[in-house]
């Protein structure tokens, strides 16, 4: 039952699997579409990543629900899936999403729950624990982005590469990929969303069954390409690679100019934490194919000023650095790296992640 607001069912723009229900909740901030399954007394909330939606979780949700202990909720964040399309204030970092999540769980009356965040969802989850720590029983980070943002930093401590954070923000997205999302492209060309999923969301040659591939592609294509959503605006820079962060949209919210979650290690209430990631992740990596530093190093972007000036961002090293501080300050975390796995462990290695996740939350 909702504490306040509206509770309705809605037809999804993406195919729903049997056993999954889509609902909408009118919260104090926006109307949130979400998937739900299970009837257990332990609530779980799953947060999706960038260029995706809750529908990437459907099989994982059903596997969780089969355990009979859990009720599983997966909301679409603003500008994704079937949730209300509202602008993202990039200058707030992850706080628009953190506040949206708080409004959502309040509307559903979830006073205490286990939280999993995948990719961008991991950074949203970290921000939520910073902002609203009392409600989270455990935190699972699946392939989370660096606490020091995406692009524009150069060492374990998250030191900015340039004072203007060039190499991060709305200008970092491939413009052809963005255009193909806006056109609803379902082809197989180099920058088509289908190709990006199969080459980067997973470790090739992994590929899902054809019906699931269409669901995930449809999910990605729900990403709202607008000046204030994905990828966001940019500003020119005199520093390589000549693009700096703007102020609107999701990729600017991920810029280290606005998002620095290094203080996560200092929060007073520290839920137990599980970090799961693929050994062969090409998106969040110390050698990410989406980072200008690494792309410059391999010659994919001309004019690279060299390793001393603009090295690849050590994303996983940065995650580990903050979590080690979390541990040193009295928290507890477990790291599990899955072999032969890319950016989407809950899809590529569902059985492994299911066992890891349920054992972890059952212990807490």
C-alpha positions in Angstrom: 0.0 0.0 0.0 1.2 3.5 -0.7 1.4 5.9 2.2 0.3 8.7 0.0 -0.1 9.4 -3.7 -1.5 7.2 -6.5 -1.1 3.5 -7.1 -1.8 2.3 -10.6 -0.9 -0.5 -13.0 0.5 0.5 -16.4 1.3 -1.2 -19.7 5.0 -1.3 -20.2 6.8 -0.1 -23.3 9.0 -3.2 -22.9 7.9 -6.8 -22.8 7.1 -8.1 -19.3 8.0 -11.7 -18.3 5.3 -13.8 -16.7 5.4 -13.2 -12.9 6.6 -9.6 -13.3 4.1 -6.8 -12.7 4.7 -3.2 -13.6 3.1 -0.5 -11.4 3.4 3.3 -11.1 3.6 5.3 -7.9 3.0 9.0 -7.7 5.6 10.3 -5.2 6.3 13.7 -3.8 8.8 14.3 -6.6 7.7 12.4 -9.7 5.7 9.5 -11.0 7.8 6.4 -10.8 7.3 3.3 -12.9 8.6 0.1 -11.2 8.6 -3.6 -11.6 7.6 -5.9 -8.7 7.5 -9.6 -8.0 7.6 -11.9 -5.0 5.5 -12.0 -1.8 8.1 -12.5 0.9 8.6 -10.3 4.0 12.1 -9.1 3.1 12.1 -6.1 0.7 14.8 -5.7 -1.9 15.3 -2.7 -4.1 17.3 -2.9 -7.4 18.6 0.1 -9.2 19.4 0.0 -12.9 22.3 1.6 -14.8 22.8 4.3 -17.4 21.2 3.6 -20.8 18.9 0.9 -19.4 15.9 0.5 -17.2 14.4 -1.8 -14.6 13.7 -4.4 -17.4 17.3 -5.5 -17.3 16.5 -7.1 -14.0 13.5 -9.2 -14.9 15.1 -12.7 -14.9 17.1 -11.9 -11.8 14.0 -10.6 -10.0 12.1 -13.9 -10.8 15.0 -15.9 -9.5 15.0 -14.0 -6.3 11.2 -14.3 -6.0 11.5 -18.1 -6.3 13.3 -18.1 -3.0 9.9 -17.2 -1.3 11.6 -14.8 1.2 11.6 -11.6 -0.8 9.5 -9.0 -2.4 11.6 -7.3 -5.1 11.1 -3.8 -6.5 13.0 -2.3 -9.4 12.2 1.4 -10.2 12.9 3.3 -13.4 15.0 6.4 -12.6 13.9 9.7 -14.0 14.5 9.9 -17.7 14.6 6.1 -18.1 12.0 3.4 -18.7 8.4 4.5 -18.1 9.0 6.9 -15.2 8.2 10.6 -15.6 10.7 12.5 -17.7 12.0 15.3 -15.5 15.3 17.1 -16.0 18.5 16.0 -14.2 20.3 18.8 -12.4 23.9 17.7 -13.2 25.3 20.1 -10.6 23.7 18.0 -7.8 25.6 14.9 -8.8 23.6 11.8 -7.8 21.3 13.8 -5.5 18.3 14.1 -7.8 18.3 10.3 -8.1 18.9 9.8 -4.4 16.0 12.1 -3.5 13.8 10.4 -6.0 14.6 7.0 -4.5 13.8 8.3 -1.0 10.5 9.6 -2.3 9.8 6.2 -3.9 10.5 4.0 -0.9 8.5 6.3 1.3 5.6 6.1 -1.1 5.8 2.3 -0.8 6.2 2.4 2.9 9.6 0.7 2.9 11.2 1.7 6.1 14.1 -0.9 5.9 15.3 -2.8 2.9 18.3 -4.3 1.1 19.6 -2.2 -1.7 21.4 -3.3 -4.9 22.8 -0.8 -7.5 24.2 -1.8 -10.9 26.6 0.5 -12.7 25.1 4.1 -12.4 22.7 2.5 -9.9 25.7 1.8 -7.7 26.5 5.4 -7.5 22.9 6.3 -6.8 22.9 3.7 -4.1 26.1 5.1 -2.5 24.6 8.6 -2.6 21.3 7.3 -1.0 23.3 5.7 1.8 25.2 9.0 2.3 21.9 10.9 2.4 19.5 8.4 4.0 21.6 5.8 5.9 19.0 4.7 8.4 16.8 2.7 5.9 19.4 0.4 4.3 20.0 -3.0 5.8 22.7 -4.0 3.4 24.2 -2.5 0.2 25.3 -4.4 -2.8 27.3 -2.6 -5.5 27.3 -4.4 -8.9 29.8 -3.0 -11.3 29.5 0.5 -9.8 31.0 3.6 -11.3 33.9 5.2 -9.5 33.0 7.3 -6.5 35.1 10.1 -8.1 32.9 10.3 -11.2 33.3 9.1 -14.8 36.2 10.6 -16.7 38.4 13.5 -15.8 40.4 12.1 -12.8 43.8 10.3 -12.9 44.8 8.5 -9.7 43.5 6.4 -6.8 42.6 9.5 -4.9 40.5 10.9 -7.7 42.7 13.9 -8.5 41.3 16.0 -11.4 43.2 15.7 -14.6 42.5 19.3 -15.5 41.0 22.1 -13.3 38.0 22.3 -15.6 37.4 18.5 -15.5 37.8 18.2 -19.3 37.1 14.7 -20.5 33.9 14.3 -18.4 30.3 15.3 -18.7 27.8 15.4 -21.5 30.4 15.6 -24.3 31.8 12.2 -23.5 29.0 10.2 -25.1 29.5 9.0 -28.7 27.2 11.3 -30.8 26.3 8.6 -33.2 25.3 6.2 -30.4 23.1 9.0 -28.9 21.5 9.7 -32.3 20.7 6.0 -32.8 19.0 5.8 -29.4 16.9 8.8 -30.3 15.9 7.1 -33.6 15.0 3.8 -31.9 17.6 2.0 -33.9 17.4 -1.8 -33.7 20.1 -2.6 -36.3 23.6 -4.2 -36.0 25.9 -1.4 -37.1 29.0 -0.4 -35.2 27.4 2.2 -33.0 23.9 0.7 -32.8 22.6 0.1 -29.3 22.3 -3.6 -30.0 26.0 -3.8 -30.9 27.0 -1.7 -27.8 25.0 -4.1 -25.5 26.6 -7.2 -27.0 30.1 -5.8 -27.2 30.3 -3.8 -23.9 27.5 -4.6 -21.5 28.8 -8.2 -21.6 32.1 -9.9 -22.3 32.0 -11.2 -25.9 31.1 -13.8 -27.1 28.4 -14.0 -24.4 25.0 -13.3 -25.8 21.5 -13.7 -24.4 18.7 -15.6 -26.0 17.1 -13.7 -28.9 13.9 -12.8 -26.9 15.9 -11.5 -24.0 18.1 -9.5 -26.4 15.0 -7.7 -27.7 13.9 -6.9 -24.2 17.2 -5.5 -23.2 17.5 -3.5 -26.5 14.0 -2.1 -25.9 14.9 -1.2 -22.4 18.0 0.7 -23.5 15.9 2.5 -26.1 13.7 3.9 -23.3 16.6 6.2 -22.4 15.3 9.8 -23.0 17.6 11.7 -25.3 16.9 15.3 -24.3 19.1 18.3 -23.5 18.4 17.8 -19.8 18.5 14.0 -19.6 20.8 11.8 -21.7 23.6 12.6 -22.2 23.4 16.3 -21.2 25.0 19.4 -22.4 28.8 20.2 -22.6 31.1 23.2 -22.6 34.2 23.6 -24.8 37.6 23.3 -23.1 41.1 24.5 -24.1 42.3 21.2 -22.5 42.4 17.9 -24.3 40.0 16.3 -25.3 38.4 19.8 -25.6 35.1 18.9 -24.0 34.1 19.8 -20.4 31.0 19.2 -18.3 27.8 21.2 -18.7 25.2 21.5 -16.0 22.2 19.4 -17.2 21.7 15.7 -17.7 23.0 12.3 -16.5 26.5 12.4 -17.8 27.1 15.7 -16.2 25.7 14.3 -12.9 28.5 11.7 -13.3 31.2 14.3 -13.8 33.8 14.6 -11.0 33.1 18.3 -11.1 29.8 17.6 -9.4 30.0 14.0 -8.1 32.5 13.2 -5.5 31.5 10.3 -3.2 34.8 10.0 -1.4 33.0 10.9 1.8 31.1 7.6 1.6 33.9 6.1 3.7 33.2 8.6 6.5 29.4 8.1 7.0 28.5 7.3 10.6 26.0 4.5 9.8 27.8 1.9 7.7 25.7 -0.9 6.3 27.5 -4.2 5.4 28.6 -4.0 1.8 29.1 -6.4 -1.1 31.0 -5.3 -4.2 30.5 -7.7 -7.2 32.2 -7.0 -10.6 33.3 -8.7 -13.7 37.0 -9.2 -14.3 36.5 -8.3 -18.0 34.3 -5.2 -17.6 35.1 -2.8 -20.4 32.9 0.1 -19.1 34.0 0.4 -15.5 37.6 -0.5 -15.6 41.1 0.8 -15.0 41.3 0.6 -18.9 37.8 1.6 -19.8 36.8 1.9 -23.5 34.6 4.8 -22.5 37.3 6.8 -20.8 39.2 9.4 -22.9 42.5 8.7 -21.1 42.5 5.1 -22.2 41.1 5.9 -25.7 43.9 8.4 -26.1 46.5 5.9 -25.0 45.5 3.3 -27.6 45.3 5.9 -30.3 41.5 6.0 -30.7 41.3 9.7 -29.9 43.9 12.0 -31.5 46.0 14.5 -29.7 46.5 12.6 -26.4 48.9 14.6 -24.3 50.5 11.4 -22.8 50.4 9.2 -19.8 51.9 11.7 -17.4 49.3 14.4 -18.3 46.2 12.4 -19.0 46.4 8.7 -17.9 43.5 6.3 -18.0 41.1 6.7 -15.1 41.8 3.9 -12.6 38.1 3.4 -11.9 38.1 0.0 -10.0 41.2 1.2 -8.1 39.2 4.2 -7.0 36.3 2.1 -5.9 38.6 -0.2 -3.9 40.4 2.8 -2.3 37.1 4.3 -1.0 35.9 0.9 0.2 39.2 0.2 2.0 38.7 3.6 3.8 35.2 2.5 4.6 36.6 -0.6 6.2 39.3 1.3 8.1 36.6 3.6 9.5 34.7 0.7 11.0 32.6 -0.6 8.0 32.7 -4.1 6.5 32.9 -5.0 2.8 33.4 -8.0 0.7 34.8 -7.9 -2.9 34.0 -10.6 -5.4 35.4 -10.5 -8.9 33.8 -12.9 -11.4 36.0 -14.4 -14.1 34.9 -14.4 -17.7 32.4 -11.7 -17.0 31.8 -8.1 -18.2 29.7 -5.2 -17.0 26.4 -7.1 -16.3 27.1 -10.0 -13.8 23.4 -10.4 -12.9 22.8 -11.4 -16.5 26.1 -13.0 -17.5 26.6 -15.0 -14.3 23.1 -15.0 -12.9 23.4 -18.1 -10.8 26.7 -16.9 -9.2 25.3 -13.5 -8.4 22.1 -14.9 -7.1 24.0 -17.1 -4.6 26.3 -14.3 -3.6 23.6 -11.8 -3.1 21.1 -14.0 -1.3 23.8 -15.4 1.1 24.9 -11.9 1.8 21.5 -10.4 2.5 20.4 -13.4 4.5 23.4 -12.8 6.8 22.2 -9.3 7.5 
